[in-house]
Amino acid sequence: MEFDNYSSHLLVFEKIFETFEVKNVLEFGPGKYSTAFFVNKCKSVVSIEQDSQQWYEKLKSEINSPNWNITFQYDPQVIFRQSDAEHKKFDLVFSDGSNQTRNLVANMAMQRNVPLVVLHDAEKIWYYKWNLLDIPVNYCRFDFRHKKGVKKVTTVLANKLVDVIEKWEIPEHDRILQAYSSPRQPVFQIVIS
């Protein structure tokens, strides 16, 4: 596949799906790459469009799969409360939606002990307010920076098989070790080649 900034996370997802059994996905911010990838590989995919009614209608008319459900809802708290009430468990939550709620989605997923929380565009710390992530002690953070384009970063927050993720080599990506003085404040980055 030809690289573009919207597909920078796909090689990371391929590695995740090679390593983990991911059956149920909750995706905030459905896209032309991620949604099709999940629908083709998962038992159940719930996509939440937060910004564009037009994009919601377009996807709804183009993707026809019994394992996929799309909802238009800006507030992620509504979605998580509904999932809690229905006792739905997700193996992976993908935070790629509204710029105002990306950190909130990740934090709510980690509060629910979702095994894998993936952040798209993690290089845009202030725009998406990634500085407000509250990463629990049972999670590890792994950043993968695509070497092409504007060096897009896909972050995996994981609470299982972290020793396996530490050894990942993903083609076309640098792995970045994040060091913190606290869960919220990055201190420095070391590129691991």
Residue pairs with C-beta under 8 A, 6 or more apart in sequence:
1 7
1 10
3 146
3 148
3 149
3 172
4 149
5 149
5 150
5 152
6 31
6 32
6 33
7 33
8 120
8 146
8 148
8 149
8 152
8 154
9 33
9 34
9 96
9 118
9 120
9 152
9 154
10 33
10 34
10 37
11 146
11 170
11 171
11 172
11 173
12 118
12 144
12 154
12 156
12 170
12 173
13 34
13 37
13 118
15 168
15 170
16 22
16 92
16 116
16 118
16 156
17 41
19 161
19 164
19 165
19 168
20 91
20 92
20 115
20 116
20 160
20 161
21 91
22 41
22 42
22 91
22 92
22 116
23 42
23 43
23 44
23 91
24 42
24 43
24 44
24 45
24 88
24 89
24 90
24 91
24 92
25 38
25 42
25 44
25 45
25 46
25 90
25 91
25 92
25 93
25 94
26 46
26 48
26 79
26 83
26 90
26 92
26 93
26 94
26 109
26 114
27 34
27 35
27 38
27 45
27 46
27 47
27 48
27 93
27 94
27 96
28 48
28 50
28 76
28 79
28 93
28 94
28 95
28 96
28 97
28 98
28 101
28 102
28 105
29 48
29 49
29 50
29 94
29 95
29 96
29 97
29 98
29 120
30 47
30 48
30 49
30 55
30 59
30 70
31 96
34 94
34 96
34 120
35 45
35 47
35 59
35 63
35 68
36 63
38 45
38 47
38 68
38 94
39 45
39 63
39 65
39 67
39 68
42 67
43 67
44 67
44 69
45 65
45 67
45 68
45 69
46 69
46 70
46 71
46 79
46 83
46 88
46 90
47 59
47 68
47 69
47 70
47 71
48 70
48 71
48 72
48 73
48 76
48 79
48 97
49 55
49 56
49 59
49 70
49 71
49 72
49 73
49 97
50 72
50 73
50 74
50 76
50 97
50 98
50 101
51 74
51 97
51 98
53 72
56 70
56 72
59 70
60 70
63 70
71 79
73 79
74 98
74 101
75 101
76 97
76 101
76 104
76 105
76 108
77 104
77 108
80 108
80 109
80 112
83 90
84 112
90 109
90 114
91 114
91 115
91 116
92 114
92 115
92 116
92 117
92 118
93 105
93 106
93 109
93 114
93 116
93 117
93 118
94 118
94 120
95 102
95 103
95 105
95 106
95 109
95 117
95 118
95 119
95 120
96 102
96 119
96 120
96 121
97 105
99 127
99 128
99 129
100 129
102 119
102 121
102 128
102 129
102 130
103 128
103 129
103 130
103 131
103 132
103 133
106 117
106 119
106 133
106 157
107 132
107 133
107 134
109 117
110 117
110 134
110 135
110 136
110 139
110 157
110 159
111 136
113 138
113 159
115 158
115 159
115 160
116 156
116 157
116 158
117 139
117 156
117 157
117 158
118 154
118 155
118 156
118 157
119 128
119 130
119 154
119 155
119 157
120 152
120 154
121 127
121 128
121 152
121 153
122 128
122 130
122 143
122 153
122 154
122 155
123 145
123 150
123 151
123 152
123 153
124 130
125 131
125 186
130 155
131 184
131 185
131 186
132 184
133 157
133 183
133 184
134 183
134 184
135 141
135 157
135 183
136 159
136 183
138 159
139 157
139 158
139 159
140 157
140 158
140 159
140 162
140 165
140 166
141 155
141 156
141 157
141 178
142 155
142 156
142 157
142 158
142 165
142 166
142 168
142 175
143 153
143 154
143 155
143 175
143 176
143 178
143 189
144 153
144 154
144 155
144 156
144 168
144 170
144 173
144 174
144 175
144 176
145 151
145 152
145 153
145 173
145 174
145 175
145 176
145 191
146 152
146 153
146 154
146 172
146 173
147 172
147 173
147 174
148 172
153 176
154 173
156 165
158 165
168 175
169 175
174 191
174 192
174 193
175 191
175 192
176 189
176 190
176 191
176 192
177 189
177 190
177 192
178 186
178 189
179 186
179 187
179 188
179 189
179 190
180 186
180 187
181 187
